[in-house]
């Protein structure tokens, strides 16, 4: 696998050419200035770690039950206020 680094502006300007390279098996690292921020890799088509599952026996999203709320022993508003005070 060969990796190439390409800056965002170049990727935007030559997206089709870069995607052709990815199709040929190359991996492209997207750079924001000199910092790597993303990687374009060829699609392999095999099932990966992420699978979309549909709810069993439910026809609509609104029919899917929500999980129970978390039980926390702290006041969220107080926590947010402390965070805001600390940032100043």
N, C-alpha and C positions, 0 to 999 in steps of 0.2 A: 504494500500500500504506500503510495507516494502522497505526501502532504504538501500543499502550497498555501502560503499566506496571502490574503488579499484584503486590502482596506475597503471599508464600507463604500466609499465613493466609487471606487473601481468596480466593486461588485454591482452596484446599482447601474453603472454605465454599461457594463458588459455582462449582464446577468445571463443571457442566453449562452454566451461562449463559456462562462464558468459552469453552467449546468451541463453543457456538453462534456466538459472535462469530468464532471462528477459521474455522468452516465458511462464514461469510459473506465471508471474504476478509481479515479483519483479522489482524495479527500481534501477539501478546502477549509482552511482555518480562516474565519472572518476576524479581522483586526479593527479595533477602534484605536486609531493611531498605531501604537505598537502593542497594545494589549489584546490578547485573544479573547473573544467574547462568544464565539459560536463555532460550530463545526458542521460543514455540509458533507454528508457521507452518502455513498450509493445505497439505494433502497434494495434490501435483499429479499423482501417478500415473505420471509419466514415469520411465524408468530413470535413476537418479542415479549418483553416483560409487561407491556401495557396491552390489555385487552378490554374492549368495551363490551360490557354485559348488559343485556336488557333485563329489567325486573321480571321476576317469575310471576306469571299470572296477572300482571298489571298491564292495562292497556294504555294508561296515561301517566305522565310524570306526576301530576298532582295527586294521583292515587297511591304513590309510594310513600310509606310512613317515614317520618323524620326520626332520627335517633333521639333518645332522651337528652335533655339539657345536662351539661356538665355541672357537677356540684363542686363549687369552689369555696374555700374558706377565706376569701378575701373580697374586698370591695373594689370592683373594677373601676368605678369613678375615682376613688381615692388613688388607685394605682396610676391612672392616667394623669391626674393632677400632679402627683409626685414626679412623674416622667417629664411633664411640661416644666415644672419648677427646676429640675436638674439640668435642663437644656439651656437655661438662660445664664 
